């Protein structure tokens, strides 16, 4: 056993991570579908009604208005 008070233990948790080069968002291996959607569709603003994601809030708002406009209107 080491008794040197200057000895430090370092624990590394080695998990594969997908990282977006544009915004820095990180996804674990368990989040592969979300990572693919994010990286393929351009950004950190995911649509909660489909699997697309957008680089800006404005892009997401336009998408939702055009694609999901009926979903927000009560019948």
N, C-alpha and C positions, 0 to 999 in steps of 0.2 A: 504494500500500500504506500502511496506517495503521501508524504506529510508536508511537502514544500508549499507554503502559503501562496507562492507566486505561480503555482501550477493551476491552469484553468482548463476545464473541460469544455469542449465545443461540440454541440450536437447539431447535426445538419439533417434536415428533413428533405430528402430527395424525391420530389414529386415532379413529374413532367408538367410543364406549363406552356400554354399557347399565349403569346403576347402580341398585341396589336402594335405595329410600328407607328401608326398614325396617332393614336390617343393613349397608348400604354395600358389599355385594359388587359387584364390577365385572366385566363380561364384554365381550370384544372382539367385533367384528363376526363374526369366525370362530367365536365361541362362541354364536351366536344361538340354536340349539336349547336349549342349557343355560340361557341367560338367560331364554328363554320359559318353560321348565319351572320355573325358580326363581321368577320373578315370578308365574306363574300358580298355583303350588302352595304358596306361602307361606314359603319360607325357605331358609337356607343349609345344611340337612342333607339332601343328596340320597340317594335310595335307589339302591344300586348294582345292583339287579335290575330296576328299571323307571325311568321318567322322572319320577317324582314327587319332590318335595322338601318339607321340613317346617320349621317355625319353631323347633322344639326337638328335642333328642335323644330326649326321651320320645315325642314324636309320631312320630318315625321308628321307634322301637322298637315302638310299638303297631302301626303300619302293617306292619312286617316280620313281627310275630307273627301278625297276622290274615291278611295277604295272601300272604306267602311262607313260611308255617310249614312246608310240605312240603319246601321247598328246603333247609332246614337240618337235616333229619332223614335220617340214612342209611337206605337201604332194606335 
